[in-house]
Amino acid sequence: MTDPNAPLYSLVAGEGSGALLGEAAGDVAGGGHPSGYSCQTQQATVVAYHLLRNDGIDRDLLANEMAELGGSAAEPTVYRGMSPGFAEWLEGAQVGNPVATADSSTEPAIRAVPVGVWFRRDPEGLVEAAMSAARLTHIDGESVVTAAALAAAVAGACFGQSGNDLRLAAAEIAEKAAAMVSEEPYRYGNSDRLAGIRQRILTAPNTEGGWQPAQTLAIALDLSVSVADEPYRQIEEAARRGGSLLGGMVGAIVGARSGLRLWPWVIPNDIWFAEIGRRMVSRNQETRDLPVPYSVEERITSGLDRDL
């Protein structure tokens, strides 16, 4: 493995097409759900479809699309391994009253992975879209800012960015997002906790006091900024240290940089994730020939078929 502190670049491999597949790989490696990947990857997939169809984030429409996978009186939920917070949000969304929480969470960040790919050439659009997608379920300032910062790390990795350059890219976007939160504190909770968030992302990470969003991102960057000959080992280490959430974050960054590849885990619907990634990179916004997410997830959840 190369020096993680050196600014290095490798040849662009698919310009980010492997980010969503890498996220799914990290989710699986971290034991997200017995059937494979979990709700966190499912949410990211819904966001990816939303971006393909709308070229941006419409929060009301995205809320409806997220709720679709939650089922109805006639159809069961296909979400797997939901966090208590997301389950509570979903319950409100299904009756037309989704309520964003002021609790701190890294879940909005992992959902923002497709935003990093879609807006990899548009930093302003990236910040706006990542923050909007995060605010769907969370108004905690640090949670929202960390979502933008992870999207920035994915965007940088799309172009082979690594080392301190990748850390700085994430920290700079975090600083920009934090400034936007500070300008509108009435729209966010706990905005006073954003002081020094840039440095927290750049500082050598530890887990004293728990896994807060910015701290978790710092750990994910620490594990993924170097260019490795065997990138799956970076995902393995992330999964070992932080389960499916950290595994998914590192998998998204590593996958964006290393491209579409076979990972050493059984990933249901891997071909589907690969095709979504290719279309996001090429900005092919046609989705009518792609399977409906509910139907894809229903096949796994029902246990009838683990493959697309």
C-alpha positions as CSV (number, residue, x, y, z in Angstrom):
1,M,0.0,0.0,0.0
2,T,1.3,3.5,-0.9
3,D,1.9,6.4,1.5
4,P,-1.6,7.6,2.5
5,N,-0.3,11.2,3.0
6,A,1.1,11.7,-0.5
7,P,-1.2,13.3,-3.1
8,L,-1.4,10.6,-5.7
9,Y,-3.4,10.0,-8.9
10,S,-4.2,6.9,-10.8
11,L,-5.8,6.4,-14.2
12,V,-9.5,7.1,-14.1
13,A,-11.3,3.8,-14.1
14,G,-14.9,4.5,-15.2
15,E,-15.0,8.0,-13.7
16,G,-17.1,6.8,-10.7
17,S,-19.2,4.1,-12.3
18,G,-18.1,1.7,-9.5
19,A,-19.2,3.8,-6.6
20,L,-22.6,2.3,-6.0
21,L,-21.4,-1.2,-6.5
22,G,-18.5,-0.5,-4.1
23,E,-21.0,0.8,-1.5
24,A,-23.0,-2.4,-1.8
25,A,-19.8,-4.4,-1.5
26,G,-18.9,-2.6,1.7
27,D,-22.4,-3.0,3.1
28,V,-22.3,-6.8,2.4
29,A,-18.8,-7.1,3.8
30,G,-19.9,-5.4,7.0
31,G,-22.9,-7.8,7.4
32,G,-25.5,-5.3,6.6
33,H,-28.2,-7.9,6.3
34,P,-28.3,-11.7,6.1
35,S,-29.6,-11.5,2.5
36,G,-26.8,-9.2,1.4
37,Y,-26.9,-5.4,1.4
38,S,-29.1,-3.4,3.7
39,C,-31.4,-0.4,3.8
40,Q,-28.5,2.0,3.5
41,T,-27.6,0.8,-0.1
42,Q,-31.3,0.6,-0.9
43,Q,-31.7,4.3,-0.1
44,A,-28.7,5.2,-2.2
45,T,-30.2,3.3,-5.1
46,V,-33.5,5.3,-4.8
47,V,-31.4,8.5,-4.8
48,A,-29.6,7.3,-8.0
49,Y,-32.8,6.6,-9.8
50,H,-34.1,10.0,-8.6
51,L,-31.1,11.8,-10.0
52,L,-31.3,10.0,-13.4
53,R,-34.9,11.0,-13.7
54,N,-34.7,14.6,-12.3
55,D,-31.1,15.8,-12.7
56,G,-31.3,17.1,-9.1
57,I,-33.1,16.6,-5.8
58,D,-36.8,17.3,-5.3
59,R,-37.3,16.5,-1.6
60,D,-41.1,15.9,-1.8
61,L,-40.8,13.6,-4.8
62,L,-37.8,11.8,-3.3
63,A,-39.8,11.3,-0.1
64,N,-42.5,9.6,-2.1
65,E,-40.0,7.4,-3.9
66,M,-38.3,6.4,-0.6
67,A,-41.8,5.5,0.8
68,E,-42.6,3.3,-2.2
69,L,-40.1,0.7,-1.0
70,G,-41.7,0.8,2.4
71,G,-44.7,-1.0,1.0
72,S,-48.4,-0.3,1.7
73,A,-51.5,-2.1,3.1
74,A,-51.4,-4.3,0.1
75,E,-47.6,-4.8,-0.3
76,P,-45.0,-5.5,2.3
77,T,-41.9,-3.4,2.9
78,V,-38.8,-4.5,1.0
79,Y,-36.4,-2.4,3.2
80,R,-34.0,-4.6,5.0
81,G,-32.1,-3.8,8.2
82,M,-33.7,-0.4,8.8
83,S,-32.3,1.8,11.5
84,P,-34.9,2.8,14.1
85,G,-34.7,6.4,12.9
86,F,-35.4,5.6,9.3
87,A,-38.2,3.3,10.3
88,E,-39.8,6.1,12.2
89,W,-39.3,8.5,9.3
90,L,-40.8,6.0,6.9
91,E,-43.9,5.5,9.1
92,G,-44.6,9.2,8.9
93,A,-43.8,9.3,5.1
94,Q,-46.4,6.6,4.4
95,V,-49.2,8.7,5.8
96,G,-47.9,11.9,4.1
97,N,-46.2,13.4,7.1
98,P,-42.5,12.6,7.0
99,V,-40.7,14.3,9.9
100,A,-36.9,15.0,9.8
101,T,-35.1,14.5,13.1
102,A,-32.5,16.6,14.8
103,D,-30.6,13.5,16.0
104,S,-27.1,13.0,14.7
105,S,-26.5,10.2,12.2
106,T,-24.1,9.1,9.4
107,E,-27.0,7.5,7.5
108,P,-27.7,10.6,5.3
109,A,-24.0,10.5,4.2
110,I,-24.1,7.0,2.8
111,R,-27.3,8.0,0.9
112,A,-25.4,10.8,-0.8
113,V,-23.0,8.6,-2.6
114,P,-24.8,8.9,-6.0
115,V,-24.8,12.7,-5.6
116,G,-21.0,12.6,-5.6
117,V,-21.0,10.7,-8.9
118,W,-23.8,12.8,-10.6
119,F,-22.4,16.2,-9.6
120,R,-18.6,15.2,-9.7
121,R,-18.0,18.2,-12.1
122,D,-20.3,20.6,-10.3
123,P,-19.2,21.4,-6.7
124,E,-22.0,23.9,-6.1
125,G,-24.7,21.5,-7.4
126,L,-23.1,18.7,-5.3
127,V,-23.4,20.7,-2.1
128,E,-27.0,21.7,-2.7
129,A,-28.1,18.2,-3.7
130,A,-26.3,16.4,-0.9
131,M,-27.7,18.8,1.7
132,S,-31.2,18.5,0.3
133,A,-31.1,14.7,0.2
134,A,-29.8,14.7,3.8
135,R,-32.5,17.0,5.0
136,L,-35.1,14.5,3.8
137,T,-34.6,12.7,7.1
138,H,-32.2,14.8,9.2
139,I,-31.9,18.4,10.1
140,D,-28.9,17.9,12.4
141,G,-26.2,20.3,11.0
142,E,-23.3,17.8,11.3
143,S,-25.2,15.0,9.7
144,V,-26.1,17.3,6.7
145,V,-22.6,18.7,6.3
146,T,-21.0,15.2,6.5
147,A,-23.3,14.0,3.7
148,A,-21.9,16.8,1.5
149,A,-18.4,16.0,2.5
150,L,-18.7,12.3,1.7
151,A,-20.3,13.2,-1.7
152,A,-17.2,15.4,-2.3
153,A,-14.9,12.5,-1.4
154,V,-16.7,10.2,-3.9
155,A,-16.5,13.0,-6.5
156,G,-12.8,13.4,-6.1
157,A,-12.3,9.6,-6.2
158,C,-14.2,9.5,-9.5
159,F,-11.1,11.3,-11.0
160,G,-8.6,9.1,-9.2
161,Q,-7.9,11.6,-6.4
162,S,-6.2,10.3,-3.3
163,G,-4.0,11.2,-0.4
164,N,-4.2,14.6,1.2
165,D,-5.8,16.0,-1.8
166,L,-8.8,13.9,-1.3
167,R,-9.0,14.7,2.4
168,L,-8.8,18.4,1.6
169,A,-11.5,18.2,-1.0
170,A,-13.9,16.6,1.5
171,A,-12.9,19.2,4.2
172,E,-13.3,22.1,1.9
173,I,-16.8,21.0,0.9
174,A,-17.6,20.4,4.6
175,E,-16.6,24.0,5.3
176,K,-18.7,25.4,2.5
177,A,-21.7,23.3,3.7
178,A,-21.2,24.4,7.3
179,A,-21.2,28.0,6.2
180,M,-24.5,27.5,4.5
181,V,-25.9,25.9,7.6
182,S,-24.7,28.8,9.7
183,E,-26.4,31.3,7.4
184,E,-29.8,29.6,8.0
185,P,-29.6,28.2,11.6
186,Y,-33.4,28.2,11.9
187,R,-33.5,25.4,9.3
188,Y,-31.1,23.1,11.1
189,G,-30.5,21.7,14.5
190,N,-27.3,21.8,16.6
191,S,-25.6,24.2,14.2
192,D,-23.4,25.3,17.0
193,R,-21.6,22.0,16.9
194,L,-20.1,22.7,13.5
195,A,-17.2,24.8,14.8
196,G,-14.0,23.2,13.6
197,I,-15.6,20.6,11.5
198,R,-13.0,21.0,8.8
199,Q,-10.2,20.2,11.2
200,R,-12.2,17.3,12.6
201,I,-12.3,15.8,9.2
202,L,-8.6,16.3,8.6
203,T,-7.4,15.2,12.1
204,A,-6.2,11.7,12.7
205,P,-9.4,9.9,13.7
206,N,-10.3,8.0,16.9
207,T,-13.5,6.6,18.3
208,E,-13.3,8.1,21.8
209,G,-16.8,9.4,22.7
210,G,-18.5,7.5,20.0
211,W,-18.9,7.6,16.2
212,Q,-20.2,11.0,15.3
213,P,-20.7,11.8,11.6
214,A,-17.6,13.9,11.0
215,Q,-15.5,11.6,13.0
216,T,-16.8,8.6,11.0
217,L,-16.0,10.3,7.8
218,A,-12.5,11.0,9.0
219,I,-12.0,7.3,9.7
220,A,-13.4,6.4,6.3
221,L,-11.0,8.8,4.6
222,D,-8.1,7.5,6.6
223,L,-8.9,4.0,5.3
224,S,-9.6,4.9,1.7
225,V,-7.3,7.8,0.6
226,S,-4.3,5.6,-0.4
227,V,-4.2,3.8,-3.7
228,A,-4.0,0.1,-2.9
229,D,-3.0,-2.8,-5.1
230,E,-5.8,-4.8,-3.5
231,P,-8.6,-2.3,-2.8
232,Y,-10.9,-4.9,-1.3
233,R,-8.6,-5.0,1.7
234,Q,-9.5,-1.4,2.5
235,I,-13.2,-2.4,2.5
236,E,-12.4,-5.4,4.6
237,E,-10.7,-3.3,7.2
238,A,-13.5,-0.7,7.2
239,A,-16.1,-3.5,7.7
240,R,-14.1,-5.0,10.5
241,R,-13.8,-1.6,12.3
242,G,-17.2,-0.1,11.7
243,G,-19.6,-2.7,10.2
244,S,-21.7,-2.1,7.1
245,L,-21.9,1.7,7.5
246,L,-18.2,2.4,7.5
247,G,-17.7,-0.5,5.0
248,G,-20.2,1.2,2.7
249,M,-18.5,4.6,3.0
250,V,-15.1,3.2,2.2
251,G,-16.5,1.0,-0.5
252,A,-18.1,3.9,-2.3
253,I,-14.8,5.9,-2.3
254,V,-12.6,3.0,-3.3
255,G,-15.2,1.8,-5.8
256,A,-15.4,5.3,-7.4
257,R,-11.6,5.3,-7.8
258,S,-11.0,1.7,-8.8
259,G,-14.0,1.2,-11.1
260,L,-16.3,-1.6,-11.8
261,R,-14.7,-4.9,-10.7
262,L,-15.5,-8.2,-9.1
263,W,-15.4,-8.0,-5.3
264,P,-14.7,-11.0,-3.1
265,W,-18.3,-11.0,-1.7
266,V,-21.6,-12.3,-3.1
267,I,-23.4,-9.0,-4.0
268,P,-27.0,-9.5,-5.1
269,N,-27.9,-7.5,-8.2
270,D,-24.3,-6.6,-8.9
271,I,-25.0,-6.2,-12.6
272,W,-27.8,-3.8,-11.7
273,F,-25.6,-1.6,-9.6
274,A,-23.0,-1.6,-12.4
275,E,-25.5,-0.5,-15.0
276,I,-26.8,2.3,-12.8
277,G,-23.3,3.4,-12.2
278,R,-22.5,3.5,-16.0
279,R,-25.7,5.5,-16.7
280,M,-24.9,8.0,-14.0
281,V,-21.4,8.6,-15.4
282,S,-22.6,8.8,-19.0
283,R,-25.7,10.9,-17.9
284,N,-27.9,8.5,-19.7
285,Q,-31.2,9.4,-18.1
286,E,-33.3,6.7,-19.6
287,T,-34.7,4.4,-16.8
288,R,-37.7,2.8,-18.5
289,D,-35.7,-0.2,-19.5
290,L,-34.3,-0.6,-16.0
291,P,-36.2,-2.7,-13.4
292,V,-38.3,-1.0,-10.8
293,P,-36.4,-0.8,-7.5
294,Y,-39.4,-2.3,-5.5
295,S,-39.5,-5.3,-7.8
296,V,-35.8,-5.9,-7.6
297,E,-35.7,-5.7,-3.8
298,E,-38.9,-7.8,-3.5
299,R,-37.1,-10.7,-5.1
300,I,-34.3,-10.6,-2.5
301,T,-36.6,-10.0,0.4
302,S,-38.9,-12.8,-0.5
303,G,-36.0,-15.2,-0.9
304,L,-37.2,-16.3,-4.4
305,D,-34.1,-15.1,-6.2
306,R,-30.9,-13.5,-5.0
307,D,-29.8,-12.5,-8.5
308,L,-31.2,-9.9,-10.9
